């Protein structure tokens, strides 16, 4: 059971460590000679000794370790150790020499970036101790200090001092000295273009990783070996050859390389599709026979205006409008008529002034009601209706500190509903305000919620949501002095403003 538990802990630590993103070089192998001390750090409380970890380190062992570099400063290491040591639990215990094996998983953190000439470090982790003759395994918590001295770019002298508390009364000191070799992760790259030889399709010619190591002189994303025009940037559909006008015909074969055309005409256009290229067509936008140089000679729409004089040759019109349609028969062609279904005048772009207020229907928001220009043709709001809105500002009230309407406010809001129904062309802006007492942010939120409450009530009474907007401004727009009770009461309000969009 103890062996399975130890293995599970080690596996968990190693799986968590494997989630890191490794820096280069990733891998390292270490070999160290270890001096072992299982004598002075005995577990019996009366005999625990930590003061002499060095002179008692008379026993020996060897260590082989594999490391992953997590970053420039941190690595995960898996040391495997074997050695012989005199093991005593108490000062009165004569002890015996035992063959001991250790398998650890440790996190090592360097004080300086990887590659420094001299680099101190500390480490900690989980490990096991196997006493071979006893066939017993205990749990260790290895922790300690280290020092790396660089000999070459990837070769280091490494020293480690480690204390190992044990779960089975076998605390120990391990002192190691040896070498660490970091392994290069760079694969072979014969042409030095950054693409490994194993995936380089042009192994002897420097190229681009995106093209599997092959060159692209013209930078069009097509490898030279597949490019019919390797020195001129082109498109993949034409095997790397250019097509300036994008008509699918290479420039070298295109009689009109700057104008999009048809393959049947060697890349030249035929806008009206009459079989005559635009360059040879006297009417390039109107289909006609070659006998008339590409121009139409008939009245296609049958309106009595020949195509050559017809501004709308495909739509039946009148002579007065140069062959263009005029549905409302006001002498203004539909294409120029802002009100094509209502007879109007030229001054109004074909629109009438139905309500006779001097504002033509195309610009009049209230075309059936006489109004004023500043309200875009809508009528002025009556004084008594303005009074209702002003009364609502004063009389719409809420529970203190809340956005809940008082019962008496419903009748006031019903008057606002009647005004909205009377002026259906108008929109309504609802704005909430508070006095300066209390927290600014809370006041702002309260003002917004109160405006929204009024908005929701009007919607529930059948006023369309798209005719209204609501917002709150807290205490930022007072209309009276917040130092007096009367002034604060005036500042606690919801305003209702009618306007024409």
Buried (B, 14 or more C-beta within 10 A) or exposed (E): EEEEEBEEBBEEBBEEBEEBEBBEBBBBEBBBEBBBBBBBBBBBEEBEBEEEBEEBBEBEBBBBBBBBBBBBBBBBBBBEBBBBBBBBBEEEEEBEEBBBBBBBBBBBBBEBEBBBEEBEBEBEBBBBBBBEEEEBBBBBBBBBEBBBEBEEEBEBBBBBBBBBBBBBEBBBBBBBBBEBBBEEEEEEBBBEBEBBEEEBEBBEBBBBEEBEBBBBEBEBBBBBBEBEBBEBBBBEEBEBBBBEBEBBBBBEEBEBBEBBBBEEBEBBBBBBEBEBBBBEBEBBEBBBBEEEEBBBEEBBBEBEBBBBEBEBBEBBBBEEBEBBBBEBEBBBBBBEBBBBEBBBBEEBBBBBBBBEBEBBBBBBBBBEBBBBEEBBBBBEBEEEBEEBBEBBBEBBBBEEEEBEBEEEBEEBBBBBBEBBEEBEBBBBBBBBBBBBEEEEEEBBBBBBBBBBBBBBBBEEBEBEEEBBBBEBBBBEEBEBEBEEEEBBEBBBBBBBEBEBE
